[in-house]
Amino acid sequence: MESIPSASYSFTLRVEFPHRAGSLGKILTAIGEADGMVGAVDIVRMREDRTVRDITVNARDSEHGQSVVEAVEGLPEVSVVNVSDRTFLMHIGGKIEVRSKLQIRTRDDLSMVYTPGVARVCRAIHDDPERAFNLTIKRNTVAVVSDGTAVLGLGDIGPRAAMPVMEGKAALFKQFANVDAFPICLDTKDTDEIVATVKALAPGFGGINLEDISAPRCFEIEERLKKDLDIPVFHDDQHGTAVVVLAALINSLKIVGKKVEDLRLVVNGVGASGVACAKIIMAAGATNVVGCDSKGIVHEGREDLNPAKRWFAENTNPEGRTGDLAEAVRGADLFLGLSAPNVLTVDDLKTMNEDPIIFAMANPDPEIRPEDAMGHARIIATGRSDYPNQINNVLCFPGIFRGALDVRAREIDEGMKLAAANAMAEVIPEEDLSEDYIIPSVFDERVAPAVAEAVSEKAKETGMARRIQDRAETGLSATTF
């Protein structure tokens, strides 16, 4: 089944055509017959005999977009003046910038912001390094660090090609939680070099967001940095995904009337995200988890497992199941896919327990298309924005870092993640839940504040927070003479 046209393959056609009745209609008809989805139609200029208009069109992919253009070019008396890819236009010159919070207009301003006054602030931080949280950007900054080896849907594309993703992440941090994030793409795949580089950069940041680093290296990198740094280190591909999945599951169980401890859960794709999702759902009470990779069910008898999968085998699959994915999902309540397109079939769904829950999160093409799963699954979620129930990390990472930064947390531990998931789930009142509404929209302004508050409160409860009231909050001077 073909995918639906979307804004990710959106372009603007500038067309010139005769200024007479019916001409524009023929163009729009040609676009529709080529399966393009028309958005805005804007006048550029009108003359007595010719008209120029910009027509925004959504396509399925680049090839489909080209076929739409060719359909328009084939019309008599119609000239395609220009084709602009709207996605590429949004990335020209990058998507983020640095701006000063202060207007520096006088000599006095300069002497306080820079030399000689800045020296007093530097000495104050030298004498008490904790003051860097108050007197520098450290209190509100996160480094988004990647080596570009596991970019979603693209794989190992390297640090330069990964930059647009990291820039986008930084923009989302700012948009949803007012966190200043900086994209840092490292030109190395060496674990030791990545760890050493991040440690060297850490003094300028209040948190580290690891992103798109391939497994199993990502596990070691995160663990070593968490051990060596006194600021939160959070691998979003693992834990961000896990938090949002758990939130969606909490609300799904309210609808189907099941308990997490009674679930039979299949995780297809035992990589970074799959392992983290299994861990957090088990921390929430699940006891019967089975994992599958490309070679079938992960079990202790296999000799081809890396350390992360070995841990998975030793801590899951209590019935000692073996076989393929079809065997794994037989009698399951939840299928959680973080793997590859079209690996789950309708026949597989028919073997699952009553009211099966399907989280098919492979991107851009899910493990089973929602259209195929409808009528066989009670609840269906994907990672895509063009279907209901989008499980997207942007629901998690802005709020979770906002909460951690607000209390200067030393790390983001399991309790804080569980608190984030529960807060996210509770954004939707139980009476508003439905099969098509188990998780808030990524644009729901309630999410980030709710997650941030839950995370900061849990950090205070567990002693993970180290922030006391700012001097400015107590009415005292921000410095000492």
KAGINOR-V956552 format. One record per pair of residues at least 24 apart in sequence whose C-alpha atoms are under 10 Angstrom apart, sorted by the first residue. I is the first residue (numbers start at 1). J is the second residue. Records with the same first field share a line. If there is no record, write none. Layout:
I->J + J
This chain:
1->369 + 371 + 372
2->60
3->59 + 60 + 61 + 364 + 365 + 369 + 386
4->35 + 36 + 37 + 58 + 59 + 60 + 61 + 386 + 387
5->35 + 36 + 37 + 38 + 57 + 58 + 59 + 60 + 61 + 64 + 65 + 386
6->36 + 37 + 57 + 58 + 59 + 60 + 61 + 385 + 386
7->37 + 39 + 56 + 57 + 58 + 59 + 60 + 86 + 87 + 386
8->58 + 59 + 60 + 61 + 62 + 85 + 86 + 87 + 88
9->57 + 58 + 59 + 60 + 61 + 62 + 63 + 64 + 65 + 85 + 86 + 87 + 88
10->36 + 37 + 38 + 39 + 56 + 57 + 58 + 59 + 60 + 61 + 62 + 65 + 84 + 85 + 86 + 87 + 88
11->39 + 54 + 55 + 56 + 57 + 58 + 59 + 62 + 65 + 69 + 83 + 84 + 85 + 86 + 87 + 88 + 89
12->38 + 39 + 40 + 41 + 53 + 54 + 55 + 56 + 57 + 58 + 69 + 82 + 83 + 84 + 85 + 86
13->41 + 53 + 54 + 55 + 56 + 57 + 68 + 69 + 72 + 80 + 81 + 82 + 83 + 84 + 85
14->41 + 42 + 43 + 44 + 52 + 53 + 54 + 55 + 56 + 79 + 80 + 81 + 82 + 83 + 84
15->44 + 51 + 52 + 53 + 54 + 55 + 72 + 73 + 78 + 79 + 80 + 81 + 82 + 83
16->44 + 45 + 46 + 50 + 51 + 52 + 53 + 54 + 77 + 78 + 79 + 80 + 81 + 82
17->49 + 50 + 51 + 52 + 53 + 75 + 76 + 77 + 78 + 79 + 80
18->46 + 47 + 48 + 49 + 50 + 51 + 52 + 76 + 77 + 78 + 79
19->46 + 47 + 48 + 49 + 50 + 51 + 52
20->48 + 49 + 50 + 51
23->51 + 75 + 76 + 77 + 78
24->51 + 53 + 78
26->72 + 75 + 78
27->55 + 71 + 72 + 73 + 74 + 75 + 78
28->55 + 57 + 72
29->71 + 72
30->68 + 69 + 70 + 71 + 72 + 73 + 74 + 75
31->55 + 57 + 65 + 67 + 68 + 69 + 70 + 71 + 72
32->57 + 68 + 71
33->68 + 71
34->59 + 64 + 65 + 67 + 68 + 69 + 70 + 71 + 72
35->59 + 60 + 64 + 65 + 67 + 68
36->60 + 64 + 65 + 67 + 68 + 69
37->68
50->77 + 78
51->78
52->78 + 79 + 80 + 81
53->80 + 81
54->80 + 81 + 82 + 83 + 84
55->83
56->83 + 84 + 85 + 86
57->85 + 86
58->86
91->164 + 167 + 168
94->163 + 164 + 167 + 168
95->164 + 166 + 167 + 168 + 169 + 170 + 171
96->167 + 168 + 169 + 170 + 171 + 174 + 181 + 182 + 183
97->167 + 171 + 182
98->180 + 182
120->479 + 480 + 481
121->479 + 480
124->479 + 480 + 481
129->203
130->467
131->478 + 479
132->203 + 204 + 205 + 206
133->204 + 205 + 206 + 405 + 408 + 467 + 470
134->470 + 471 + 472 + 478 + 479
135->478 + 479
136->204 + 205
137->180 + 204 + 205 + 206
138->180 + 202 + 203 + 204 + 205 + 206 + 207 + 405
139->179 + 180 + 204 + 205 + 206 + 207 + 405 + 406 + 407 + 408
140->178 + 179 + 180 + 181 + 205 + 206 + 207 + 401 + 402 + 405 + 406 + 408
141->173 + 174 + 178 + 179 + 180 + 181 + 182 + 204 + 205 + 206 + 207 + 208 + 401 + 402 + 405
142->170 + 173 + 179 + 180 + 181 + 182 + 183 + 202 + 204 + 205 + 206 + 207 + 208 + 209 + 231 + 232 + 233 + 401 + 402 + 405
143->170 + 180 + 181 + 182 + 183 + 184 + 185 + 198 + 201 + 202 + 204 + 205 + 206 + 207 + 208 + 209 + 210 + 211 + 233
144->169 + 170 + 173 + 181 + 182 + 183 + 184 + 185 + 207 + 208 + 209 + 210 + 211 + 212 + 234 + 235 + 236
145->182 + 183 + 184 + 185 + 186 + 194 + 198 + 208 + 209 + 210 + 211 + 212 + 213 + 235
146->183 + 184 + 185 + 186 + 187 + 188 + 189 + 194 + 209 + 210 + 211 + 212 + 213 + 214 + 218
147->184 + 185 + 186 + 187 + 188 + 189 + 190 + 194 + 210 + 211 + 212 + 213 + 214
148->185 + 186 + 187 + 188 + 189 + 211 + 212 + 213 + 214
149->188 + 189 + 211 + 212 + 213 + 214 + 215
150->211 + 212 + 213 + 214 + 215 + 218 + 237
151->211 + 212 + 213 + 214 + 237
152->211 + 212 + 237 + 362 + 363 + 364
153->340 + 362 + 363 + 364 + 365
154->363
155->212 + 213 + 214
156->212 + 213 + 214
158->185 + 186 + 187 + 188 + 189
159->184 + 185 + 186 + 187 + 188 + 189
160->185 + 186 + 187
161->185
162->186 + 211 + 212
165->211 + 212
166->211 + 212
169->209 + 211 + 394 + 397 + 398
170->398
172->394 + 397 + 398
173->394 + 397 + 398 + 399 + 401 + 402
174->398
175->398
176->394 + 395 + 397 + 398 + 399 + 402 + 442 + 443 + 444 + 445 + 446 + 447 + 448 + 449
177->397 + 398 + 399 + 400 + 401 + 402 + 403 + 445 + 447 + 448 + 449 + 452
178->398 + 399 + 402
179->398 + 399 + 401 + 402 + 405
180->205 + 206
181->205 + 206 + 207 + 208 + 209
182->208 + 209
183->209 + 211
184->210 + 211
185->211
189->213 + 214 + 217
190->217 + 221
191->217 + 218 + 220 + 221 + 224
192->220 + 221 + 224
193->221
194->221 + 225
195->220 + 221 + 222 + 223 + 224 + 225 + 228
196->221 + 224 + 225
198->225 + 229
199->224 + 225 + 228 + 229
202->229 + 230 + 231
203->229 + 230 + 231
205->231 + 232
206->230 + 231 + 232 + 233 + 401 + 404 + 405 + 406 + 408 + 409 + 410
207->231 + 232 + 233 + 234 + 401 + 402 + 404 + 405 + 408 + 409 + 410 + 411 + 412
208->232 + 233 + 234 + 235 + 236 + 401 + 411
209->233 + 234 + 235 + 236 + 237 + 397 + 401
210->234 + 235 + 236 + 237 + 238
211->235 + 236 + 237 + 238
212->236 + 237 + 238 + 272
213->237 + 272
214->271 + 272
215->270 + 271 + 272 + 273 + 306 + 308
216->271 + 272 + 306 + 307 + 308 + 309
217->272 + 308
218->271 + 272
219->271 + 272 + 307 + 308
220->308
226->410 + 411 + 412
227->411
229->410 + 411
230->408 + 409 + 410 + 411
231->404 + 405 + 408 + 409 + 410 + 411 + 412
232->401 + 404 + 405 + 408 + 409 + 410 + 411 + 412 + 413
233->401 + 410 + 411 + 412 + 413
234->397 + 400 + 401 + 411 + 412 + 413
235->272 + 273 + 276 + 397
236->272 + 273 + 276 + 393 + 394 + 396 + 397
237->271 + 272 + 273 + 274 + 276 + 393
238->271 + 272 + 273 + 274 + 275 + 276 + 277 + 393
239->272 + 273 + 274 + 275 + 276 + 277 + 279 + 280 + 393 + 396 + 397 + 412 + 414 + 417
240->273 + 276 + 277 + 392 + 393 + 394 + 395 + 396 + 397 + 398 + 400 + 417 + 420 + 421
241->272 + 273 + 274 + 276 + 277 + 338 + 361 + 383 + 391 + 392 + 393 + 394 + 395 + 396 + 397
242->272 + 273 + 274 + 275 + 276 + 277 + 278 + 279 + 280 + 281 + 391 + 393 + 396 + 417 + 418 + 421
243->276 + 277 + 280 + 281 + 391 + 392 + 393 + 395 + 396 + 397 + 400 + 414 + 416 + 417 + 418 + 419 + 420 + 421 + 422 + 424 + 425
244->277 + 390 + 391 + 392 + 393 + 394 + 395 + 396 + 397 + 417 + 420 + 421 + 422 + 424 + 425 + 439 + 440
245->277 + 278 + 280 + 281 + 336 + 359 + 361 + 381 + 391 + 392 + 393 + 421 + 439
246->277 + 278 + 280 + 281 + 284 + 417 + 418 + 420 + 421 + 422 + 424 + 425
247->281 + 391 + 396 + 418 + 419 + 420 + 421 + 422 + 423 + 424 + 425 + 426 + 427 + 438 + 439 + 440
248->359 + 381 + 389 + 390 + 391 + 421 + 422 + 424 + 425 + 437 + 438 + 439 + 440
249->281 + 334 + 357 + 359 + 379 + 421 + 425 + 438 + 439
250->281 + 284 + 421 + 422 + 424 + 425 + 426 + 438 + 439
251->422 + 424 + 425 + 426 + 428 + 429 + 430 + 433 + 434 + 435 + 437 + 438 + 439
252->357 + 378 + 379 + 380 + 425 + 433 + 434 + 435 + 436 + 437 + 438 + 439
253->357 + 379 + 438
254->430 + 433 + 434 + 438
255->355 + 378 + 379 + 430 + 433 + 434 + 435 + 438
256->354 + 355 + 356 + 357 + 378 + 379 + 435
257->355
258->333 + 355
259->285 + 286
260->284 + 285 + 286 + 287 + 288
261->285 + 286 + 287 + 288
262->286 + 287 + 288 + 333
263->287 + 288 + 289 + 332 + 333 + 334 + 353
264->288 + 289 + 290 + 317 + 328 + 329 + 330 + 331 + 332 + 333 + 334 + 335 + 352 + 353
265->289 + 290 + 291 + 317 + 328 + 329 + 331 + 332 + 333 + 334 + 335 + 336 + 357
266->290 + 291 + 292 + 297 + 317 + 325 + 328 + 329 + 330 + 331 + 332 + 333 + 334 + 335 + 336 + 337 + 358
267->291 + 292 + 293 + 297 + 298 + 325 + 328 + 329 + 334 + 335 + 336 + 337 + 338 + 339 + 359
268->292 + 293 + 294 + 296 + 297 + 298 + 325 + 328 + 329 + 335 + 336 + 337 + 338 + 339 + 340 + 343 + 344 + 360 + 367
269->293 + 294 + 296 + 298 + 336 + 337 + 338 + 339 + 340 + 362
270->294 + 297 + 298 + 308 + 309 + 312 + 337 + 338 + 339
271->308 + 309 + 338 + 339
272->308 + 309 + 338
273->337 + 338 + 339
274->309 + 312 + 336 + 337 + 338 + 339
275->308 + 309 + 311 + 312
277->336 + 338
278->312 + 315 + 316 + 336
279->312 + 315 + 316 + 414
280->414 + 415 + 417 + 418 + 421
281->418
282->315 + 316
283->414 + 415 + 418
284->418
287->315 + 316 + 317 + 318
288->315 + 316 + 317 + 318 + 319 + 332
289->313 + 315 + 316 + 317 + 318 + 319 + 328 + 332 + 334
290->315 + 316 + 317 + 318 + 319 + 320 + 321 + 322 + 325 + 328 + 329 + 332 + 335
291->316 + 317 + 321 + 325 + 328 + 329 + 336
292->322 + 323 + 324 + 325 + 328 + 329 + 337 + 339
293->324 + 325 + 338 + 339
294->324 + 325 + 339 + 340 + 343
295->323 + 324 + 325
296->322 + 323 + 324 + 325 + 326 + 327 + 328
297->321 + 322 + 323 + 324 + 325 + 326 + 327 + 328
298->322 + 323 + 324 + 328
299->323
326->351 + 352
327->351
328->352
329->353
331->356
332->356 + 357
333->357 + 358 + 377
334->358 + 359 + 377 + 379
335->359 + 360 + 367 + 380
336->360 + 361 + 362 + 367 + 381 + 382
337->361 + 362 + 366 + 367 + 368 + 382
338->362 + 363 + 366 + 367 + 382 + 383
339->363 + 366 + 367
340->364 + 365 + 366 + 367 + 368
341->365 + 366 + 367 + 368 + 369
342->366 + 367 + 368 + 369
343->367 + 368
344->368 + 369 + 373
345->369 + 372 + 373
346->372 + 373 + 374 + 375 + 376 + 377
347->373 + 376
348->376
349->373 + 375 + 376 + 377
350->376 + 377
351->376
352->376 + 377
353->377
354->378
355->379
356->380
357->381 + 435
358->382
359->383 + 389 + 390 + 391
360->384 + 391
361->390 + 391 + 392
377->435
378->435 + 436
379->434 + 435 + 436 + 437 + 438
380->435 + 436 + 437 + 438
381->435 + 436 + 437 + 438 + 439
385->441 + 442
387->436
388->435 + 436 + 437 + 438 + 439 + 441
389->435 + 436 + 437 + 438 + 439 + 440 + 441
390->436 + 437 + 438 + 439 + 440 + 441 + 442
391->438 + 439 + 440 + 441 + 442
392->439 + 440 + 441 + 442
393->442
394->441 + 442 + 443 + 447 + 448
395->420 + 421 + 424 + 439 + 440 + 441 + 442 + 443 + 444 + 447 + 448 + 451
396->420 + 421 + 424 + 442 + 447 + 448 + 451 + 452
397->448 + 451 + 452
398->447 + 448 + 449 + 451 + 452
399->424 + 447 + 448 + 449 + 450 + 451 + 452 + 453 + 454 + 455 + 456
400->448 + 449 + 450 + 451 + 452 + 453 + 454 + 455 + 456
401->448 + 451 + 452 + 455 + 456
402->448 + 449 + 451 + 452 + 453 + 455 + 456
403->448 + 449 + 450 + 451 + 452 + 453 + 454 + 455 + 456 + 457 + 458 + 459 + 465
404->452 + 453 + 454 + 455 + 456 + 457 + 458 + 459 + 464 + 465
405->452 + 455 + 456 + 465 + 467
406->452 + 453 + 455 + 456 + 465 + 466 + 467
407->455 + 456 + 457 + 459 + 460 + 464 + 465 + 466 + 467 + 468 + 469
408->456 + 459 + 464 + 465 + 466 + 467 + 468
409->455 + 456 + 459 + 460 + 463 + 464 + 465 + 466 + 467
410->459 + 463 + 464 + 465 + 466 + 467
411->459 + 464 + 465
412->455 + 456 + 458 + 459 + 464 + 465
413->455 + 458 + 459 + 462 + 464
415->455 + 458 + 459 + 461 + 462
416->451 + 452 + 454 + 455 + 456 + 457 + 458 + 459 + 460 + 461 + 462 + 464
417->451 + 454 + 455 + 458
418->454 + 455 + 458
419->450 + 451 + 452 + 453 + 454 + 455 + 456 + 457 + 458 + 459
420->447 + 448 + 450 + 451 + 452 + 453 + 454 + 455 + 456 + 458
421->451 + 454 + 455
422->450 + 451 + 454
423->447 + 448 + 449 + 450 + 451 + 452 + 453 + 454 + 455
424->448 + 449 + 450 + 451 + 452 + 454
425->450 + 451
426->450 + 451
427->451
